[in-house]
Amino acid sequence: MIIIKTEEEIKKMQVAGKVLSDVHHELRHFIKPGVKTIEIDRFVENYLKERGAYPEQKGYEGYPYSICASVNDEICHGFPSEYVLKDGDIITVDMVVNVDGWLADSAWSYEVGEVSEDAKKLLRVTRECMYKGIEKAVIGNRLGDIGSAVQKHAEENGYSVVREFVGHGIGQEMHEDPQVLHYGKPGRGIRLQEGMVFTIEPMINMGKKELTIDDNGWTARTKDGSLSAQYEHQLAITKNGPIIITDQGDC
């Protein structure tokens, strides 16, 4: 069942979204060669605590960290660890922020030091894929219009779209209906209506779309070892177009 949100509820999520976007702004400066991914986790948790917010995914189905930190060939759900970031890495930091019971969810991929031109292109195209999906998130369109726009742009650039993980509705629960696929055909799926709130979060691989899951039962990585990137925004459908709840302003 899709839970339609009121304007007031959307505003509450925007409060959480502002905290989350502020964290990502800070991470632009914090993430650099020599930083351990577990240090990013601690930084985020402390930052949220100081602002009266809580990392919602910590403890979710046993997940032990405040963020997901996915490096290079890790697609998503990477565990923060003692791994030391090095020049040329890329890392996706994904988090869900709880402020007064309302949630905001966003992932962002970062360059570590100087990265290759191939890695820069992957990040650019993945970010473009997300925004092309957002452009289709208007009243009267269908979910398939979003997925088709994402897939088309990824594949035109020689990349593949991960199938196993999708966007989702969100509000006071982390995962609500609907599921938002990042592939598909236009004109298919449920029709978008005012008050829907969901994420668009394409995971794009430089190589093939197939993945494997690590022994920890969480971390997904590309089967062929190629780089993977992800960008995610949470948005609300309104009569004036989509509101990006996790907007970073100058990104």
QUIPEBEL-V759958 format. One record per helix or strand of 3 or more residues. SS is the DSSP state (a for helix, b for strand). FROM is the first residue (numbers start at 1). LEN is the number of residues. If there is no record, write none. Layout:
ss from len
SS FROM LEN
SS FROM LEN
This chain:
ss from len
a 7 24
a 37 14
a 60 3
b 68 4
b 74 3
b 90 10
b 102 10
a 117 19
a 143 14
b 167 3
b 176 5
b 197 4
b 203 3
b 211 3
b 220 3
b 228 3
b 232 7
b 241 4
